[in-house]
Amino acid sequence: MCLAVPGKVLESREVGPNRIAKVGFGGVTRQVYLDFVPEAEVGDYVLVHVGFAIGKIDEEEARRTYELLEEMGAILEADEDAEGAQA
């Protein structure tokens, strides 16, 4: 199973034959290759998997995905707390 996380393109530049972007993920920024999504521009949201943007999504879809990831994190934290209480 693979997971792609949405991020917002903050800036981009050409580096040799590649297009590289600085992408923000809720306060964390990473370098991402835009080679598979050449139409992505600053301000767009992209799905990122292992350092490569693999598709564009709209802002609403990115927001919904962030909400789901937060819910998953809360569920995992609750599970970990419950396991710790049983030990």
PLY file of the C-alpha trace (Angstrom):
ply
format ascii 1.0
element vertex 87
property float x
property float y
property float z
element edge 86
property int vertex1
property int vertex2
end_header
0.00 0.00 0.00
1.27 3.48 -0.76
0.27 6.77 0.77
0.35 10.12 -0.97
0.02 13.24 1.17
-1.25 16.59 -0.11
1.04 19.60 0.03
0.97 23.16 -1.26
3.58 24.25 -3.81
5.34 27.25 -2.24
8.02 27.82 -4.89
9.55 25.96 -7.81
12.70 26.09 -9.91
14.44 24.25 -12.71
17.48 22.21 -11.71
19.03 20.65 -14.79
16.35 18.57 -16.47
14.20 18.46 -13.31
11.65 20.80 -11.83
11.91 20.93 -8.06
9.52 22.60 -5.63
9.41 23.60 -2.02
6.14 22.08 -0.80
4.42 22.80 2.51
2.67 20.14 4.57
0.94 21.93 7.43
4.01 23.79 8.67
6.65 21.35 7.45
8.35 21.97 4.11
10.10 19.45 1.89
11.78 19.38 -1.50
9.58 17.61 -4.05
10.12 16.74 -7.70
7.40 18.03 -10.04
8.52 15.99 -13.06
5.32 13.88 -13.08
3.08 16.95 -12.70
4.56 19.57 -15.06
1.38 21.67 -14.94
1.72 22.31 -11.17
2.32 25.95 -10.28
3.00 27.90 -7.09
-0.19 27.85 -5.00
-1.40 24.49 -6.34
-1.92 21.45 -4.14
-0.19 18.24 -5.18
-0.22 14.68 -3.90
3.28 13.67 -2.86
4.63 10.14 -2.57
8.29 9.51 -1.63
9.42 12.95 -2.75
7.56 13.06 -6.06
4.36 14.93 -6.84
2.13 12.36 -8.54
-0.99 14.44 -9.15
-2.76 17.72 -8.59
-5.79 18.14 -6.32
-7.94 21.10 -5.42
-7.71 22.93 -2.11
-10.97 21.45 -0.79
-9.77 17.88 -1.39
-6.46 18.70 0.34
-8.36 20.10 3.34
-10.55 16.99 3.61
-7.48 14.77 3.43
-5.74 16.74 6.20
-8.86 16.37 8.36
-8.91 12.59 7.81
-5.20 12.32 8.64
-5.79 14.27 11.86
-8.67 11.94 12.77
-6.47 8.90 12.08
-3.78 10.38 14.32
-6.31 10.92 17.11
-7.53 7.33 16.74
-3.97 5.99 16.86
-3.19 8.10 19.94
-6.34 6.82 21.67
-5.37 3.22 20.83
-1.85 3.77 22.20
-3.25 5.32 25.39
-5.60 2.37 25.84
-2.76 -0.12 25.35
-0.63 1.73 27.89
-3.46 1.63 30.44
-3.75 -2.15 30.03
-0.06 -2.81 30.69
0 1
1 2
2 3
3 4
4 5
5 6
6 7
7 8
8 9
9 10
10 11
11 12
12 13
13 14
14 15
15 16
16 17
17 18
18 19
19 20
20 21
21 22
22 23
23 24
24 25
25 26
26 27
27 28
28 29
29 30
30 31
31 32
32 33
33 34
34 35
35 36
36 37
37 38
38 39
39 40
40 41
41 42
42 43
43 44
44 45
45 46
46 47
47 48
48 49
49 50
50 51
51 52
52 53
53 54
54 55
55 56
56 57
57 58
58 59
59 60
60 61
61 62
62 63
63 64
64 65
65 66
66 67
67 68
68 69
69 70
70 71
71 72
72 73
73 74
74 75
75 76
76 77
77 78
78 79
79 80
80 81
81 82
82 83
83 84
84 85
85 86
